[in-house]
């Protein structure tokens, strides 16, 4: 795949007429990047993008996230893990020789560590929700590109770029491992892959 250059074009002749997608594939060792040519913005205002690689959002979504937000989520997850580990270690201090006062003290410590772990878990989930929202906005404005197979799939049909404006009605579903889907309003794309636009010409 590293030697394959993919050129995609979305043809949009203004607000009234839109015609399908043109996909051109050819093998030529030009650069490590795939060239994505997108013709959009109406009246054939051409734009070309380079991307380094496509990512599977079912397991590789973090690579497309904002670095600061990804770091924040990673740190909160570490804190949650540390709190749960400390809680388990506190529980292991209870043994047949533990006095009533020691037992009560350990139980208070365990309860406090449990609350702390839940706090960090909620923070991590909040950051994940913000990342998902930001991803949707990036798909809508074309900062992140998506491609997939239009469902129902027909043999030998190649994946197509999902037009950014369709993300106004599509949602990304990553429940099925290695087969992300974009679904909404009777439209479904399967085998969805994402890529960040890194260079514009």
C-alpha positions, 0 to 999 in steps of 0.5 A, a space after each residue: 500500500 505504501 507504493 500506491 497513490 490514490 487520487 480522489 475527486 468529489 465533483 460539485 458544480 455549485 449548489 444545484 448539481 452534484 455528481 458522484 465520485 471519481 476515483 483514480 488509483 495508480 502505482 508509482 513510488 512518488 512519496 510516502 504520502 497518498 495524494 488526495 485531490 478533492 474538488 469541492 467548494 462549488 464551481 470547481 475550486 480545486 484543493 489537493 491534500 497529502 496524507 501520511 496514512 489511513 487509520 482504523 478508528 476502531 483501534 487507532 483513533 488516538 492518532 487523530 486526536 489533539 495532542 493536548 487532549 490525548 495527553 490529558 485523557 492518558 493522564 486521567 486514565 493513569 490516575 484512575 488505574 493508580 487509584 484502583 491499584 492502591 485500593 486493591 493493595 489497601 484491601 490486601 492489608 486486611 488479615 486475620 490479625 487486623 484489629 477492628 480499628 485497623 479494619 475500619 481505617 482500611 475500609 475508609 481508605 478503600 472507600 476514598 480510593 474508590 471515589 477517587 478512581 471514579 472521579 478520574 474515570 468520569 474525567 477520562 470519559 468527559 475528555 473522550 466525549 470531547 474528542 469524539 465531538 471534535 472528531 465529528 467537527 473535523 470530519 464535517 469541515 474536511 480537516 480529517 478525511 474519511 473513506 469507506 465502502 458504500 453499503 450494500 457492498 458490490 464486489 470489486 467496488 473500491 472505497 470512496 471518500 465520504 463527502 464532508 457535508 454528509 457528516 451532518 447526518 452521519 455518525 461514526 460507529 466503532 463498536 465492531 472491531 476492524 469494521 468502523 461504519 458511518 451511518 445515518 439517514 439511510 446511508 451506510 459506509 463500511 470499512 471506514 478509515 480516517 486520515 488527517 490532512 497534513 499538507 495543502 497545495 
